[in-house]
Amino acid sequence: MSKTLDEIYDLEEKRLKEEIVKRGAKRVLLQLPEGLKPQGPRLAAVIEDAGAVAVISGDPCYGACDLPLCEAEHLEVDLVVHYGHTEMVSLRNVSVPVLYIEAKANIEVRTAVEKALKWMGAWKRIGLVTTVQHVHMLEEAKAVLEAADKTVYIGRAGSTEYPGQVLGCDYGNAVSVSNDVEAFLFVGGGRFHALGVYLATMKPTVVADPYENRAYVVDSDAQKIIRRRWANINEARKARNFGVIIGLKPGQSNVQLAYKIKKALNEKGKNAVLLALREISPSVLLQFPSIDAYVNTACPRIVLGESAAFVKPMLTVKEAEVVLGWKRWEDLLEDGFV
């Protein structure tokens, strides 16, 4: 029998109740990533049992950078409970207290890692990375690799909570050991983070998916993305009118960088307007038909993960630097896209 979500993930209901009581919270805003939203009503009942009124955020949640702070103020809550991610250092001093619950996965990884060995061939030096859901299983994954005569590197760049942890926008732990390894093994579900590892390090990347108990490589998919990025850059070089996007999500906003990019485009003889957006989507951008190309100063994974969906060229800041002549395409290939 397959496990239910509350059996797979440690939702820490006891800690949730204790924190609400300790903080004296009377109204709590509950925020869940898409995969955990079905647990919302059950967790709301836990919050109510602790003596607080629960409000479930139904909006999309893409990461720890995506806190509903304005919504929390509007709802006059005392506490935001954010599931599925670790705390971002840049968001520690916010207007409403935030309780982060990591939702670690209670699922074995050994079988998937053993299956991943066949994709590693003669590679001896392997970088090991994962998301917060599986950081507590990295030592087990490391043991499997070492038993197969691999030398394992787990990066500790200092920008995330745990060694070996990667985020959709932060692959510092992978980059920190990239020069020491021949390939990476990502332990976790889906291709999203594994593709990010490849694009950040330009090293072969194998996925060990413990949810589906299978392993595969993402290199060919990553190469398709890279070819698409080259085409986007070339198309953007022809553009006359640019939109420079400022992300409005708390952990994605980079206003000064957006001003800098706009000024540089103007100095190159390009027209550039600033667009402030909370949700950066193809449908939103279709409302600006006179704009030929965009530069996104928010999360780069919005561009790299969904680039085929945008009708007009959408550049990351690194790619905009190529268009502006600040760096070469070869620099991206060497240094990584993320």
Residue frames as qw, qx, qy, qz and C-alpha x, y, z in Angstrom:
[[0.000, 0.889, 0.459, 0.000, 0.00, 0.00, 0.00],
 [0.400, 0.500, -0.036, 0.767, 1.37, 3.43, -0.95],
 [0.322, -0.359, -0.487, 0.728, 2.00, 5.94, 1.81],
 [0.038, 0.909, 0.404, 0.098, -0.21, 8.97, 2.36],
 [0.292, 0.755, -0.141, 0.569, 1.30, 12.47, 2.39],
 [0.456, -0.763, 0.264, -0.375, 1.27, 12.68, 6.19],
 [0.941, -0.247, 0.193, 0.128, 3.10, 9.35, 6.31],
 [0.743, 0.444, 0.016, 0.499, 5.73, 10.43, 3.78],
 [0.228, 0.610, -0.171, 0.739, 6.45, 13.86, 5.27],
 [0.432, -0.378, -0.593, 0.564, 7.16, 14.79, 8.87],
 [0.036, -0.722, -0.312, -0.617, 4.73, 17.66, 9.35],
 [0.321, 0.056, -0.543, 0.774, 5.68, 18.08, 13.03],
 [0.364, -0.653, -0.457, -0.482, 2.15, 18.61, 14.33],
 [0.642, -0.579, -0.380, 0.329, 3.29, 18.46, 17.97],
 [0.436, -0.164, -0.006, 0.885, 5.86, 21.19, 17.40],
 [0.032, -0.457, -0.418, -0.784, 3.28, 23.22, 15.47],
 [0.493, -0.719, -0.450, -0.192, 0.89, 23.21, 18.44],
 [0.645, -0.477, -0.235, 0.549, 3.66, 23.93, 20.94],
 [0.350, 0.072, 0.138, 0.924, 4.94, 26.92, 18.95],
 [0.191, -0.597, -0.424, -0.654, 1.47, 28.44, 18.63],
 [0.609, -0.699, -0.373, 0.043, 0.88, 28.12, 22.38],
 [0.637, -0.306, -0.100, 0.701, 4.37, 29.40, 23.27],
 [0.230, 0.167, 0.225, 0.932, 4.03, 32.43, 20.97],
 [0.162, 0.486, 0.545, -0.664, 0.46, 33.15, 22.10],
 [0.073, 0.045, -0.558, -0.825, -0.66, 33.37, 18.48],
 [0.452, 0.359, 0.564, -0.591, -4.37, 33.94, 17.96],
 [0.719, 0.628, 0.086, -0.286, -4.47, 34.04, 14.15],
 [0.508, -0.379, 0.665, 0.395, -2.20, 31.90, 11.98],
 [0.634, 0.619, -0.212, -0.413, -1.67, 31.99, 8.21],
 [0.766, -0.166, 0.606, 0.136, -0.74, 28.54, 6.91],
 [0.453, 0.716, -0.369, -0.382, 1.36, 28.41, 3.73],
 [0.788, -0.107, 0.600, 0.082, 2.06, 25.15, 1.90],
 [0.039, 0.387, -0.676, -0.626, 3.85, 24.26, -1.34],
 [0.641, 0.140, -0.359, -0.664, 1.70, 22.71, -4.05],
 [0.547, 0.076, -0.832, -0.053, 2.41, 19.09, -3.14],
 [0.204, -0.148, -0.792, 0.555, 1.38, 19.59, 0.50],
 [0.321, -0.138, -0.030, -0.937, -1.73, 21.73, -0.04],
 [0.649, -0.276, -0.615, -0.352, -4.03, 18.68, 0.41],
 [0.529, -0.242, -0.660, 0.475, -2.84, 18.62, 4.04],
 [0.008, -0.359, 0.076, -0.930, -4.08, 22.19, 4.60],
 [0.615, -0.492, -0.213, -0.578, -7.44, 21.41, 6.22],
 [0.847, -0.292, -0.411, 0.171, -5.91, 18.79, 8.52],
 [0.509, 0.048, -0.306, 0.803, -3.13, 21.14, 9.64],
 [0.210, -0.469, -0.060, -0.856, -5.67, 23.95, 10.07],
 [0.761, -0.491, -0.337, -0.258, -7.50, 21.67, 12.52],
 [0.739, -0.148, -0.368, 0.544, -4.23, 21.21, 14.45],
 [0.188, 0.281, -0.115, 0.934, -3.80, 24.99, 14.60],
 [0.486, -0.510, -0.194, -0.683, -7.38, 25.48, 15.81],
 [0.827, -0.371, -0.419, 0.063, -6.84, 22.77, 18.43],
 [0.569, -0.025, -0.311, 0.761, -3.94, 24.87, 19.73],
 [0.139, -0.714, -0.458, 0.511, -6.32, 27.78, 20.28],
 [0.055, -0.428, 0.258, 0.865, -5.72, 29.90, 17.19],
 [0.657, 0.617, 0.254, -0.350, -7.81, 30.75, 14.15],
 [0.538, -0.163, 0.633, 0.532, -6.28, 29.23, 11.00],
 [0.527, 0.737, -0.007, -0.423, -6.28, 30.78, 7.53],
 [0.759, 0.004, 0.529, 0.380, -4.94, 28.67, 4.64],
 [0.131, 0.650, -0.344, -0.665, -3.13, 30.48, 1.84],
 [0.804, 0.359, 0.472, -0.050, -4.42, 29.09, -1.44],
 [0.380, 0.861, -0.273, -0.199, -1.97, 31.00, -3.64],
 [0.881, 0.305, -0.270, 0.239, 0.99, 29.24, -5.27],
 [0.481, -0.811, 0.325, 0.068, 4.11, 28.90, -3.13],
 [0.784, 0.552, -0.262, 0.112, 7.41, 28.43, -4.95],
 [0.685, 0.161, -0.454, 0.547, 9.89, 28.55, -2.09],
 [0.462, -0.546, -0.416, 0.562, 11.06, 30.25, 1.09],
 [0.198, -0.034, 0.157, 0.967, 11.43, 33.43, -0.99],
 [0.244, -0.363, -0.569, -0.696, 7.67, 33.48, -1.56],
 [0.145, -0.311, -0.746, 0.570, 6.33, 34.43, 1.87],
 [0.075, -0.694, -0.568, -0.437, 2.80, 35.95, 2.06],
 [0.327, -0.204, -0.414, 0.825, 3.87, 38.92, 4.18],
 [0.214, -0.097, -0.130, -0.963, 1.49, 41.49, 2.70],
 [0.595, -0.314, -0.609, -0.421, -1.34, 38.98, 2.98],
 [0.540, -0.290, -0.665, 0.427, -0.40, 38.31, 6.61],
 [0.085, -0.109, -0.252, 0.958, -0.58, 41.99, 7.46],
 [0.400, -0.161, -0.362, -0.827, -3.91, 42.34, 5.63],
 [0.676, -0.315, -0.633, -0.206, -5.34, 39.36, 7.52],
 [0.330, -0.700, 0.344, -0.532, -3.93, 40.69, 10.81],
 [0.937, -0.148, -0.313, 0.048, -2.36, 37.35, 11.73],
 [0.481, -0.812, 0.330, -0.021, 0.19, 36.88, 14.50],
 [0.495, -0.410, 0.732, 0.227, 2.17, 34.10, 12.82],
 [0.705, 0.481, -0.358, -0.378, 2.92, 32.64, 9.38],
 [0.723, -0.263, 0.638, 0.039, 3.58, 28.89, 9.30],
 [0.517, 0.655, -0.420, -0.357, 5.57, 28.05, 6.18],
 [0.874, -0.136, 0.466, -0.016, 6.01, 24.38, 5.23],
 [0.885, 0.397, 0.198, 0.139, 8.54, 22.67, 3.01],
 [0.532, 0.675, -0.168, 0.483, 11.57, 24.99, 3.02],
 [0.621, -0.330, -0.326, 0.632, 14.34, 26.29, 5.26],
 [0.110, -0.910, -0.197, 0.348, 14.63, 29.84, 6.50],
 [0.563, 0.603, 0.068, 0.561, 16.19, 32.42, 4.19],
 [0.494, -0.289, -0.275, 0.773, 18.71, 34.60, 6.00],
 [0.077, 0.175, 0.195, 0.962, 17.53, 37.68, 4.10],
 [0.446, -0.481, -0.438, -0.615, 13.98, 37.22, 5.44],
 [0.462, -0.226, -0.725, 0.458, 14.70, 36.92, 9.15],
 [0.042, -0.334, -0.369, 0.866, 13.61, 40.44, 10.10],
 [0.104, -0.358, -0.651, -0.661, 10.13, 40.56, 8.62],
 [0.331, -0.338, 0.067, -0.878, 6.95, 42.28, 9.71],
 [0.854, -0.257, 0.039, -0.451, 5.16, 39.09, 10.83],
 [0.398, -0.476, 0.784, -0.036, 6.96, 36.20, 12.59],
 [0.770, 0.316, -0.428, -0.353, 7.45, 33.12, 10.40],
 [0.675, -0.339, 0.645, -0.116, 7.70, 29.53, 11.64],
 [0.512, 0.476, -0.628, -0.342, 9.48, 27.29, 9.13],
 [0.787, -0.157, 0.569, -0.181, 8.66, 23.58, 9.17],
 [0.010, 0.523, -0.708, -0.475, 10.87, 21.66, 6.76],
 [0.876, 0.227, 0.125, -0.407, 8.64, 18.63, 6.09],
 [0.041, -0.505, 0.843, 0.179, 11.45, 16.11, 5.82],
 [0.789, 0.147, -0.392, -0.450, 10.57, 12.95, 3.89],
 [0.617, -0.331, 0.683, -0.207, 10.29, 9.61, 5.68],
 [0.887, 0.434, 0.012, -0.161, 11.33, 7.58, 2.66],
 [0.735, -0.368, 0.427, 0.377, 14.35, 5.39, 2.03],
 [0.355, 0.830, -0.264, -0.340, 16.82, 6.45, -0.66],
 [0.472, -0.426, 0.738, 0.224, 19.12, 3.42, -0.88],
 [0.676, 0.347, 0.642, 0.106, 17.28, 1.64, -3.70],
 [0.432, 0.892, 0.129, -0.024, 17.21, 4.71, -5.95],
 [0.120, -0.852, 0.480, 0.171, 20.88, 5.49, -5.27],
 [0.606, -0.190, 0.747, 0.196, 21.87, 1.91, -6.08],
 [0.630, 0.595, 0.488, 0.102, 20.00, 2.22, -9.40],
 [0.181, 0.968, -0.107, -0.139, 21.83, 5.47, -10.09],
 [0.534, -0.548, 0.552, 0.330, 25.20, 3.67, -9.99],
 [0.692, 0.276, 0.584, 0.322, 24.71, 2.22, -13.46],
 [0.348, 0.902, 0.204, 0.158, 24.50, 5.74, -14.91],
 [0.296, -0.906, 0.251, 0.166, 27.79, 6.80, -13.33],
 [0.813, 0.521, -0.215, 0.144, 30.04, 4.54, -15.35],
 [0.758, 0.106, -0.304, 0.567, 33.72, 5.10, -14.67],
 [0.087, -0.769, 0.122, -0.621, 33.22, 8.38, -12.77],
 [0.615, -0.125, -0.634, 0.451, 34.97, 8.15, -9.42],
 [0.152, -0.146, -0.376, 0.902, 34.50, 11.60, -7.90],
 [0.152, -0.590, -0.693, -0.385, 30.83, 12.37, -7.28],
 [0.101, -0.159, 0.280, -0.942, 29.20, 15.50, -5.87],
 [0.202, -0.435, -0.877, 0.037, 26.15, 14.70, -3.74],
 [0.153, -0.066, 0.098, -0.981, 23.24, 17.16, -3.46],
 [0.143, -0.481, -0.863, -0.054, 19.59, 17.15, -2.43],
 [0.252, -0.627, -0.158, -0.720, 16.71, 19.31, -1.18],
 [0.269, -0.425, 0.553, -0.665, 15.84, 19.88, 2.46],
 [0.874, -0.125, -0.020, -0.470, 13.40, 16.94, 2.36],
 [0.975, 0.072, -0.189, 0.094, 16.27, 14.44, 2.10],
 [0.171, 0.773, -0.497, 0.356, 19.29, 16.11, 3.75],
 [0.613, -0.488, 0.534, -0.319, 19.00, 13.71, 6.67],
 [0.951, 0.126, 0.282, -0.022, 19.50, 10.81, 4.22],
 [0.439, 0.818, -0.370, -0.024, 22.66, 12.10, 2.57],
 [0.282, -0.582, 0.757, -0.091, 24.94, 10.01, 4.77],
 [0.772, 0.109, 0.616, -0.114, 23.10, 6.86, 3.70],
 [0.697, 0.714, 0.047, -0.051, 23.40, 7.86, 0.05],
 [0.094, 0.828, -0.552, 0.030, 27.08, 8.64, 0.58],
 [0.568, -0.349, 0.740, -0.089, 27.64, 5.19, 2.09],
 [0.828, 0.392, 0.395, -0.068, 26.10, 3.51, -0.98],
 [0.511, 0.837, -0.195, 0.031, 28.39, 5.47, -3.30],
 [0.145, -0.736, 0.654, -0.098, 31.48, 4.80, -1.21],
 [0.756, -0.108, 0.639, -0.092, 30.68, 1.09, -1.15],
 [0.782, 0.564, 0.252, 0.083, 30.82, 1.28, -4.96],
 [0.689, -0.126, 0.158, 0.696, 34.32, 2.78, -4.74],
 [0.201, 0.794, 0.234, 0.524, 33.24, 6.39, -5.35],
 [0.347, -0.155, -0.346, 0.858, 34.78, 9.39, -3.62],
 [0.077, -0.780, -0.593, -0.183, 31.94, 11.62, -2.45],
 [0.218, 0.068, -0.147, 0.962, 31.96, 15.39, -2.08],
 [0.154, -0.775, -0.612, -0.021, 29.22, 17.24, -0.18],
 [0.281, 0.467, -0.016, 0.838, 29.56, 21.00, -0.51],
 [0.343, -0.720, -0.487, 0.355, 29.19, 23.48, 2.33],
 [0.331, 0.495, 0.152, 0.789, 29.15, 26.97, 0.84],
 [0.191, -0.215, -0.500, 0.817, 27.43, 28.49, 3.87],
 [0.258, -0.039, -0.165, -0.951, 24.41, 30.03, 2.11],
 [0.687, -0.264, -0.484, -0.472, 21.94, 27.24, 2.94],
 [0.680, -0.565, 0.248, -0.395, 20.94, 25.59, 6.20],
 [0.890, -0.225, 0.395, 0.019, 22.51, 22.20, 5.46],
 [0.176, -0.487, 0.719, 0.463, 25.56, 20.81, 3.63],
 [0.195, 0.086, 0.906, 0.367, 24.64, 19.45, 0.22],
 [0.272, 0.665, 0.615, -0.325, 21.32, 21.29, 0.16],
 [0.169, 0.082, 0.434, 0.881, 20.30, 23.07, -3.03],
 [0.299, 0.592, 0.447, -0.600, 17.48, 25.52, -3.71],
 [0.590, 0.650, 0.457, 0.147, 15.84, 26.41, -7.00],
 [0.251, 0.948, -0.051, 0.187, 17.85, 29.64, -7.02],
 [0.244, -0.807, 0.523, -0.125, 20.90, 28.64, -4.96],
 [0.976, 0.137, -0.154, 0.071, 23.32, 25.91, -6.04],
 [0.024, -0.858, 0.467, -0.213, 26.26, 27.24, -4.05],
 [0.712, -0.407, 0.565, -0.088, 26.89, 23.90, -2.35],
 [0.881, 0.338, 0.296, 0.147, 27.18, 22.20, -5.74],
 [0.432, 0.857, -0.154, 0.233, 29.33, 24.96, -7.22],
 [0.353, -0.812, 0.448, -0.126, 31.68, 24.83, -4.21],
 [0.669, -0.293, 0.673, 0.116, 32.78, 21.26, -5.09],
 [0.755, 0.615, 0.087, -0.211, 32.30, 21.44, -8.86],
 [0.335, 0.769, -0.544, -0.032, 36.03, 21.61, -9.63],
 [0.310, -0.433, 0.826, -0.185, 36.64, 18.50, -7.51],
 [0.662, 0.161, 0.689, -0.247, 34.04, 16.19, -9.10],
 [0.105, -0.051, 0.778, 0.617, 33.36, 14.51, -12.42],
 [0.332, -0.399, -0.642, -0.564, 29.57, 14.38, -12.00],
 [0.311, -0.202, 0.456, -0.809, 26.75, 15.04, -9.55],
 [0.263, -0.337, -0.899, -0.091, 24.11, 12.82, -8.00],
 [0.340, -0.251, 0.127, -0.897, 20.89, 14.58, -7.01],
 [0.131, -0.242, -0.943, 0.185, 18.71, 12.71, -4.52],
 [0.268, 0.356, 0.377, -0.812, 15.07, 13.76, -4.78],
 [0.492, 0.524, 0.694, -0.027, 11.97, 13.86, -6.94],
 [0.404, 0.879, 0.225, -0.113, 11.60, 15.47, -10.35],
 [0.719, 0.348, 0.128, 0.588, 14.00, 17.13, -12.78],
 [0.002, -0.972, -0.110, -0.209, 13.74, 20.73, -11.62],
 [0.447, -0.834, 0.306, 0.102, 16.62, 20.86, -9.11],
 [0.796, -0.096, 0.454, 0.388, 18.76, 18.37, -11.03],
 [0.511, 0.692, 0.272, 0.432, 18.57, 20.58, -14.13],
 [0.155, -0.975, 0.083, -0.135, 19.57, 23.51, -11.93],
 [0.708, -0.527, 0.379, 0.278, 22.62, 21.60, -10.72],
 [0.718, 0.274, 0.415, 0.488, 23.69, 20.96, -14.32],
 [0.276, 0.850, 0.211, 0.397, 23.08, 24.57, -15.39],
 [0.358, -0.921, 0.151, -0.031, 24.98, 25.90, -12.37],
 [0.601, -0.553, 0.530, 0.229, 28.00, 23.59, -12.72],
 [0.604, 0.596, -0.405, -0.341, 27.90, 22.34, -16.33],
 [0.086, -0.350, 0.930, -0.073, 28.69, 18.86, -14.99],
 [0.488, -0.139, -0.785, -0.354, 26.83, 15.60, -15.80],
 [0.379, -0.204, 0.502, -0.750, 23.95, 15.12, -13.35],
 [0.379, -0.152, -0.898, -0.162, 22.19, 11.91, -12.37],
 [0.537, -0.362, 0.128, -0.751, 18.87, 11.80, -10.47],
 [0.241, -0.090, -0.949, 0.183, 18.10, 9.20, -7.80],
 [0.466, -0.318, -0.124, -0.816, 14.34, 9.56, -7.31],
 [0.026, -0.058, 0.918, -0.392, 13.28, 7.82, -4.07],
 [0.560, 0.221, 0.324, -0.730, 9.57, 8.45, -4.70],
 [0.816, 0.400, -0.161, -0.384, 9.55, 6.46, -7.93],
 [0.756, -0.362, 0.526, 0.149, 12.57, 4.30, -7.04],
 [0.782, 0.505, 0.229, 0.286, 14.30, 5.03, -10.34],
 [0.388, -0.615, 0.231, 0.647, 17.37, 6.81, -11.67],
 [0.605, 0.662, 0.339, 0.286, 18.06, 8.78, -14.85],
 [0.444, -0.183, 0.092, 0.872, 20.28, 11.52, -16.30],
 [0.198, 0.856, 0.368, -0.305, 19.18, 15.05, -17.18],
 [0.383, -0.390, 0.368, 0.752, 22.09, 16.05, -19.42],
 [0.230, 0.320, 0.674, 0.625, 20.19, 15.96, -22.73],
 [0.095, -0.846, -0.522, -0.049, 17.33, 18.04, -21.29],
 [0.358, -0.758, -0.004, 0.545, 19.84, 20.55, -19.92],
 [0.372, -0.131, 0.512, 0.763, 21.55, 20.82, -23.31],
 [0.116, 0.627, 0.653, 0.409, 18.19, 21.59, -24.93],
 [0.235, -0.898, -0.296, 0.225, 17.70, 24.40, -22.43],
 [0.426, -0.529, 0.252, 0.689, 21.17, 25.76, -23.19],
 [0.297, 0.219, 0.621, 0.692, 20.49, 25.79, -26.95],
 [0.051, -0.804, -0.560, -0.192, 17.22, 27.61, -26.26],
 [0.359, -0.803, -0.109, 0.464, 19.06, 30.15, -24.08],
 [0.402, -0.213, 0.429, 0.780, 21.52, 30.87, -26.93],
 [0.133, 0.513, 0.648, 0.547, 18.62, 31.44, -29.31],
 [0.224, -0.869, -0.430, 0.096, 16.95, 33.78, -26.78],
 [0.413, -0.617, 0.102, 0.662, 20.12, 35.83, -26.36],
 [0.311, 0.043, 0.556, 0.770, 20.53, 36.20, -30.11],
 [0.011, -0.693, -0.628, -0.354, 16.89, 37.25, -30.49],
 [0.331, -0.843, -0.292, 0.308, 17.20, 39.74, -27.62],
 [0.453, -0.298, 0.240, 0.805, 20.21, 41.35, -29.29],
 [0.128, 0.359, 0.563, 0.733, 17.86, 42.53, -32.04],
 [0.193, -0.747, -0.631, 0.086, 15.30, 43.93, -29.59],
 [0.143, 0.530, 0.024, 0.835, 14.62, 47.65, -29.38],
 [0.475, -0.548, 0.082, -0.684, 12.17, 47.76, -26.46],
 [0.448, 0.055, -0.837, 0.310, 12.97, 45.95, -23.19],
 [0.622, -0.645, -0.104, -0.431, 10.96, 45.28, -20.07],
 [0.304, 0.337, -0.742, 0.493, 13.09, 44.94, -16.92],
 [0.678, -0.483, -0.467, -0.299, 11.19, 42.91, -14.35],
 [0.081, -0.427, 0.620, -0.653, 11.33, 43.63, -10.62],
 [0.514, -0.271, -0.812, -0.049, 10.08, 40.68, -8.58],
 [0.375, -0.580, 0.102, -0.716, 7.73, 41.64, -5.74],
 [0.878, -0.338, -0.339, -0.005, 8.10, 38.44, -3.74],
 [0.456, -0.874, 0.170, 0.005, 10.08, 39.17, -0.55],
 [0.697, -0.430, 0.465, 0.336, 13.08, 36.97, -1.31],
 [0.661, 0.359, 0.483, 0.449, 13.24, 37.77, -5.03],
 [0.157, 0.972, 0.174, 0.021, 13.16, 41.56, -5.12],
 [0.641, -0.214, 0.151, 0.722, 16.31, 43.24, -6.43],
 [0.215, 0.923, 0.285, -0.143, 15.31, 46.81, -7.14],
 [0.163, -0.821, 0.342, 0.427, 18.78, 48.35, -7.43],
 [0.450, -0.125, 0.766, 0.441, 19.90, 45.68, -9.90],
 [0.400, 0.656, 0.628, 0.122, 16.82, 46.36, -12.04],
 [0.062, 0.960, 0.022, -0.271, 17.64, 50.10, -12.08],
 [0.341, -0.585, 0.577, 0.457, 21.22, 49.26, -13.08],
 [0.473, 0.193, 0.785, 0.351, 20.10, 47.03, -15.97],
 [0.296, 0.847, 0.439, -0.039, 17.61, 49.64, -17.19],
 [0.082, -0.901, 0.207, 0.372, 20.28, 52.36, -17.18],
 [0.405, -0.351, 0.711, 0.454, 22.73, 50.11, -19.06],
 [0.455, 0.466, 0.722, 0.233, 20.14, 49.28, -21.72],
 [0.173, 0.946, 0.217, -0.170, 19.33, 52.97, -22.16],
 [0.220, -0.766, 0.427, 0.427, 23.02, 53.74, -22.57],
 [0.430, -0.049, 0.801, 0.414, 23.11, 51.10, -25.33],
 [0.236, 0.120, -0.385, -0.884, 20.39, 53.00, -27.16],
 [0.253, -0.315, -0.898, -0.176, 17.59, 50.64, -26.10],
 [0.467, -0.454, -0.014, -0.758, 14.23, 51.65, -24.68],
 [0.409, -0.084, -0.866, 0.275, 13.64, 50.03, -21.29],
 [0.506, -0.526, -0.027, -0.683, 10.71, 50.15, -18.88],
 [0.017, -0.200, 0.866, -0.458, 10.53, 48.72, -15.36],
 [0.673, -0.271, -0.458, -0.514, 7.76, 46.21, -14.63],
 [0.236, -0.311, 0.741, -0.547, 6.92, 45.27, -11.04],
 [0.744, -0.049, -0.496, -0.444, 5.36, 41.80, -10.89],
 [0.597, -0.387, 0.606, -0.356, 4.48, 39.31, -8.21],
 [0.811, 0.144, 0.567, 0.011, 3.58, 36.52, -10.65],
 [0.102, 0.599, -0.544, -0.579, 5.86, 36.40, -13.68],
 [0.625, 0.223, 0.748, -0.012, 3.97, 34.39, -16.28],
 [0.254, 0.125, 0.632, 0.721, 3.57, 34.35, -20.07],
 [0.003, -0.719, -0.662, -0.213, -0.08, 35.45, -19.83],
 [0.259, -0.830, -0.193, 0.454, 0.85, 38.52, -17.78],
 [0.325, -0.424, 0.381, 0.755, 3.56, 39.59, -20.22],
 [0.281, 0.414, 0.716, 0.486, 1.22, 39.26, -23.21],
 [0.020, -0.887, -0.430, 0.170, -0.43, 42.44, -21.94],
 [0.158, -0.810, 0.232, 0.514, 2.64, 44.41, -23.11],
 [0.826, 0.429, 0.330, 0.158, 2.78, 43.70, -26.88],
 [0.337, 0.919, -0.170, 0.116, 5.17, 46.61, -27.65],
 [0.426, -0.703, 0.569, 0.026, 7.95, 45.07, -25.55],
 [0.696, 0.498, -0.490, -0.164, 10.37, 42.96, -27.63],
 [0.692, 0.104, -0.646, 0.304, 12.36, 41.25, -24.85],
 [0.593, -0.757, -0.033, -0.273, 12.52, 40.99, -21.08],
 [0.388, 0.374, -0.690, 0.483, 15.20, 40.87, -18.39],
 [0.727, -0.562, -0.333, -0.214, 14.12, 39.11, -15.20],
 [0.134, 0.574, -0.574, 0.569, 15.93, 40.30, -12.06],
 [0.762, -0.371, 0.273, -0.455, 13.86, 37.97, -9.84],
 [0.747, -0.261, 0.612, 0.012, 14.44, 34.21, -9.54],
 [0.171, 0.503, -0.668, -0.521, 16.51, 32.95, -12.53],
 [0.234, 0.061, 0.970, 0.032, 14.74, 29.59, -12.40],
 [0.482, 0.598, 0.392, -0.506, 11.55, 31.26, -13.63],
 [0.411, 0.704, -0.371, -0.445, 13.36, 31.83, -16.90],
 [0.078, 0.430, -0.887, -0.152, 15.45, 28.67, -17.11],
 [0.317, 0.103, 0.915, -0.226, 12.67, 26.32, -16.07],
 [0.442, 0.625, 0.594, -0.247, 9.88, 27.77, -18.22],
 [0.105, -0.469, 0.347, 0.806, 11.72, 29.49, -21.06],
 [0.097, 0.171, 0.823, 0.534, 9.79, 27.70, -23.82],
 [0.020, 0.675, 0.723, -0.146, 6.52, 29.10, -22.47],
 [0.044, -0.728, -0.086, 0.679, 7.41, 32.76, -23.01],
 [0.625, 0.706, 0.319, 0.094, 6.57, 34.20, -26.44],
 [0.255, 0.915, -0.233, 0.208, 9.22, 36.95, -26.29],
 [0.643, 0.266, -0.541, 0.473, 12.87, 36.44, -25.25],
 [0.591, -0.779, -0.001, -0.210, 13.17, 36.35, -21.46],
 [0.570, 0.483, -0.502, 0.435, 16.71, 36.76, -20.12],
 [0.698, -0.571, -0.276, 0.332, 18.32, 36.14, -16.77],
 [0.155, -0.953, 0.165, 0.200, 20.65, 38.86, -15.46],
 [0.568, -0.383, 0.588, 0.431, 23.69, 36.80, -16.54],
 [0.535, 0.423, 0.618, 0.391, 22.27, 36.50, -20.05],
 [0.132, 0.971, 0.200, 0.006, 21.49, 40.23, -20.14],
 [0.385, -0.762, 0.356, 0.381, 25.15, 40.83, -19.36],
 [0.572, 0.046, 0.651, 0.497, 26.00, 38.94, -22.56],
 [0.319, 0.779, 0.479, 0.250, 23.59, 41.12, -24.56],
 [0.129, -0.986, 0.001, 0.102, 25.11, 44.24, -22.97],
 [0.634, 0.624, -0.335, 0.310, 28.62, 43.05, -23.82],
 [0.408, -0.752, 0.419, -0.303, 29.67, 42.72, -20.17],
 [0.543, -0.333, 0.770, 0.024, 30.49, 39.03, -20.58],
 [0.334, 0.315, -0.724, -0.515, 30.80, 36.44, -23.33],
 [0.885, -0.045, -0.198, -0.419, 28.60, 33.43, -24.09],
 [0.700, 0.233, -0.628, 0.248, 31.66, 31.31, -23.33],
 [0.046, -0.339, 0.594, -0.728, 31.71, 32.76, -19.81],
 [0.744, -0.150, 0.139, -0.636, 28.20, 31.41, -19.22],
 [0.903, 0.147, -0.389, -0.111, 29.19, 27.99, -20.46],
 [0.503, 0.305, -0.638, 0.497, 32.19, 28.02, -18.14],
 [0.065, -0.218, 0.540, -0.810, 30.67, 29.64, -15.05],
 [0.008, -0.399, -0.902, 0.165, 27.10, 28.28, -15.22],
 [0.105, -0.506, -0.466, -0.718, 23.73, 29.86, -15.83],
 [0.542, -0.724, -0.388, -0.177, 22.45, 30.00, -12.24]]
